[in-house]
Amino acid sequence: MRLNLSDTFNKELPTDSNNKNTRRQVFEATHSYVNPKVPSEPELIHASHQMVEAIGLEEKDISSKEFLEIFSGIKIYPKTKPYAMAYAGHQFGNWAGQLGDGRAINLFEVEHDNKRWAVQLKGAGETPYSRQGDGLAVLRSSIREYLCSEAMHYLGVPTTRVLSLMLSGDDVLRDMLYDGNREYEKGAIVARVAPTFIRFGNFELFAARKDYKNLKKLTDYTIKYFYPELGQQSKETYIKFFKEVSKRTLEMIIHWQRVGFVHGVMNTDNMSILGSTIDYGPYGWLEDFDFGWTPNTTDKQNKRYRFGNQPNIGLWNLLQLANALYPLVEEAEPFETILNHYQKDFETQSLQMMRSKLGLKHADEEDSKLITDLEDCLLLSETDMTIFFRLLSDFKKNEFEVAIEQIQEAFYKPEEIKGKVLEQWQGWFKAYDKRLHKETLRDDERKAHMNKVNPKYVLRNYMAQLAIDDANKNDYNLIDELFELLKQPYAEQPENDKWFAKRPDWARHKVGCSMLSCSS
């Protein structure tokens, strides 16, 4: 098993001078060296063949003893020094101070096919940033992250990726709902992959401590390796850097809204500097269309990270990043201009995204009203977002009178679609039909376009929970089945129609299917 090592983060940036693995405040450093905890009896459950090849390995390596040992943490790859990253962050809108990789340990960086990949283990043991935690992860949350990372990639959503999923062989004590009922669960380790795991919080840490020397080092490093097109270090380059991060962040969130994904914990330490989805904790997929829904039990009261508020939180988080980068520029106006553009761009991009979901190729001044009226209809009764938009592609011009029958499967309670509710839906379909007559696409052409942006299959929480339940019984077949299913989320896959279905009643209030905690 040979890798083309290209470590830069831990060689070009300042290292913690204290080599002891003790919880502490770490100053003037971007990382601390620490080795993974050796698991007692690791077992490979699943591996992503695509990512194995992406980092320069061969398929045969997956079954090797070395693969098991390196990506479980038993052994350290030759000539590498694993490390945990230091960062801070705002959590639920409040400054939390130093956070850091509490249970993630970066193994190394590799280069392959002109792409750079950082590889880290999540659930690999304690680090100086673990605070009160044990640095471990359970199988439950690891399966959710493993499946969702790859599912998001194939949906076309910017995301971190995964390499492998392993059992550690050790039990981990967890209070899943933070209600005092602690239980032992199976421990697991996920090997995560991304060009970099740098977050907004990495910059916030140095800025908060007024360590501007290292803030500049980190920013210059990030631009050098991940935004080289921006040019050499200068105030103008730092402004362009922030503008590009803002642009990518918005694009990511627009994708979330398009497919109905709710992150659940949009703290600044969970925001990738690359505009990629990172840290899959209590995420969820919008089933009943509801702007106010959040999957996170911790956020149940304030709903800060609810579906409809994600774009606003993206802006708030970017403001915190702007505050962190300000000392490098010492001018507020450029940042304010970019943040104001974010708001305008969101309105424009959101409108265009919704047009694509409706199969509209050309802009019309009445489109905003058509979309708002549709959202009002979707909120009238419990309506499955994924199923509704997928079935909508079957709509044929001049057939608006029967359209409501074509989308019956999207309603959780079809019996509620009557009276004024039915009239409102019928009025919308009539308006939609009128709008489609302004388009030049044939019905079949529009259907093809719509089915490229409206997935048929997403990783609904109950699906992940079924895989978790089986895995706890040592049956990993469903993990593989869902992994393969979600590689083609826009394809019809008639053999998998059982997964194109509303959330079953048993999952409505089941733990892991409706609401989730940050416990993992």
Secondary structure, DSSP 8 states (H G I E B T S, - for coil): ----B---HHHHS-B-S--S-------S-SEEE------SS-EEEEE-HHHHHHTT--GGGGGSHHHHHHTTTSS--TT---EEE--EEEETTEEEEE---SSEEEEEEEEETTEEEEEEEESB---TT-TTS-SBEEHHHHHHHHHHHHHHHHHT--B-EEEEEEEEEEEEEE-TTSSS--EEEEEEEEEEEES---BHHHHHHHHHTT-HHHHHHHHHHHHHHH-GGG-SSSHHHHHHHHHHHHHHHHHHHHHHHHHTEE-S---GGG-BTTS-B---SS-EE--B--TT---BGGGTTT-TT-GGGHHHHHHHHHHHHHHHHHHHH--SHHHHHHHHHHHHHHHHHHHHHHHHHHT--S--TTHHHHHHHHHHHHTTS-BBHHHHHHHHTT--TT-GGGHHHHTGGGBS-GGG--HHHHHHHHHHHHHHHHHHTT----HHHHHHHHTTTS-S----HHHHHHHHHHHTTT--HHHHHHHHHTTSTTS--GGGGGGSS---GGGSS-TTTS-B-S--
